[in-house]
Amino acid sequence: MLASENSSSHPVFFILLGIPGLKNAQFWIAFPLGVMYVVATVGNITILHIIRTDHTLHEPMYLFLAMLAITDLVLSSSTQPKMLAILWFHAHEIEYHACLIQVFFIHAFSSVESGVLMTMALDRYVAICFPLRHPSILTPSLVGKLGAVVMVRGLLWVSPFCFMVSRMPFCPNQVIPQSYCEHMAVLKLVCADTTINRAYGLFVAFSVAGFDMSVISISYVMILRTVLGLPSGEARLKAFGTCASHICVILALYIPALFTFLTHRFGHHVPRVVHIMLANLYLLVPPMLNPIIYGVRTKQIRDRVVQGCCGKDP
């Protein structure tokens, strides 16, 4: 018996299988995943430390970058420690409420990450299209309000997921064939009509991603128009370089996230191992890449890292 039921008709725990189809290789697969998690954690903590200690970096671009680093730390840490415990130590059980908490953090902070990337696109739009008015438009107060709106949106939009699932009965089978608790994976174990839950999940996904991607796309179309009109070739290259790094970060989040989301609902012919591996990577690759991309592309942060490594004074 995998799990017993309590008086509320929900299981005591679920069983997370890890990576079905690669059982014999799971131990070794955990090593690159562990390295990626360490890189993500150290990189984002470094970004946060540099921005916190250097008051010259208390500008909109770096404040949004700090928000992104915090989001990445929460997103990766909500899944990776348990995933590594499954792959290395066969700790497959996860307590019912811990599973719902994981569902909440994964989806809420995926929404927050999408929102932060949208605000960063707006920041680039104002900085490139209205450079002289940038400080007066994106004041620290407005930056804080944008961050708060993005956070509240993620919390409010995702909270009903857990509330609705917690009130539904579960079937005897409590096996989740992946490495973490995800809304659709948990919903498939429910012994009741889940039409409303599925419809709400689609609404949240497409409203959040649709709105954010629309704002990002419009921002970059306007940026492109402005950049192509710059008289200096060097200025155009600099602007393109700044935007290219941001676009790479956006694609690294949205492509695997949308693939995972749509595969859960419509991709019945996608090999499970492909789906599970991409589902694992989409919560790990962006948090790992973000500090690397922004650390390399942003001179102020790159200089501070070099100074710290070489022991030089700023």
Order of alpha helices (4+ residues) and beta strands (2+ residues): beta-alpha-alpha-alpha-beta-alpha-alpha-alpha-beta-alpha-alpha-alpha-alpha-alpha-alpha
